[in-house]
Amino acid sequence: MKKFLGLLLVVLALNGCDDGDIKVEAIDFDTVNTSSCGEVIYKIRDNEALFIKVPTALDAFANEVTPQGSPRTFAIGNEVIVRYRGYNGAVTSDNLCPDVIQPIFPVATIEWSGIGGNLEVVTTPVMSAPDATTGATKLVSYNHNITFKNIIFLKPTGRQIYNEFVFGDYTTNATNLPLQFAPNNIHLCPSGTTLYNAIDGGFEGMFIENLDPALLATDVLDTPKTRYISSTTNKLSYRLFQTALPTGGNDGYFCSSPLPATPAVVEEWLADPGANVSGIIEVTTTSNAPGVFQHTIRLKGITFRKGGVSFYYGNDILWGNLII
């Protein structure tokens, strides 16, 4: 009897202990879309909100692809804020966005604060469907998958830990690359080894460095001459500039070695080396008049690449006509 009472007292004592961590509650925003305002990224469902705030300076959501197995990682707490809130009414973005006057209603009646663990971001590119005619693709946006690892929430009843909590996807727009080049804007630098296509006062340029002189030879007419792009000979590059190129000619930029620091480059993309039926520069030379030749330049199967992202320029693109 004494043994039974002793065991009963132990069971009652264990059941009576409550350190605030025993009761498990769940946060579920799996089916909710992500929105943002300023540095705040959030999900809202009825009278609940889950949000994070990461300083812009940390570049957590940079438009750069993360290497396989190497997400961007940030410690939760201090600068990196994670909060779950329950309200006494339907919540809106005005309750979370920092640049608006907070409404009186609804009022947050419960809050869980992230006080430990890590926020991980995996960034991948989002591409357009191939063009029906040229096969070309465009970089549309970047998807940032956000996951909390070993996150510790401090809530009114104690602490709650999730080994892994998937916040979800957050999308940022990619920089628009116009890629609008007119066939009559091809220029050959005085060196004879650099070709470029750029509009005076425009914001972009595409150029070929270390051009194989045989492509512009005039001894063979009306027959396409082809060369593969490489990282040295026939190197094809695209640059998007922060400010406009000068008017009155751009030899001063594209024909300089090294290329000038201004205008500043926003993005630079390099064409992949050619092989088989891809990465080809094709030139067909015709005679327009005695001593006047037209070189029609086509780019075939070109893929441009920057870091871990690439886009397909097209199966067969008329780049321009050079008259000499």
Secondary structure, 3 states (H helix, E strand, C coil): CHHHHHHHHHHHHHHHCCCCCCCCCCCCCCCCCCEEECCEEEEEECCEEEEEECCHHHCCCCCCCCCCCCCEEEECECCEEEEEEEECCCCCHHHCCCCCCCCCCCCEEEEEEEEEEEEEEEEEEEECCCCCCCCCCCEEEEEEEEEEEEEEEEECCEEEEEEEEEEEEEEEECCCCCCCCCHHHEEECCCCCCEEEECCCCCEEEEEECCCHHHHCCCCCCCCEEEECCCCCCEEEEEEECCCCCCCCCHHHHCCCCCCCCCCEEEEEEECCCECCECEEEEEEEEEECCEEEEEEEEEEEEEEECCEEEEEEEEEEEEEEEC
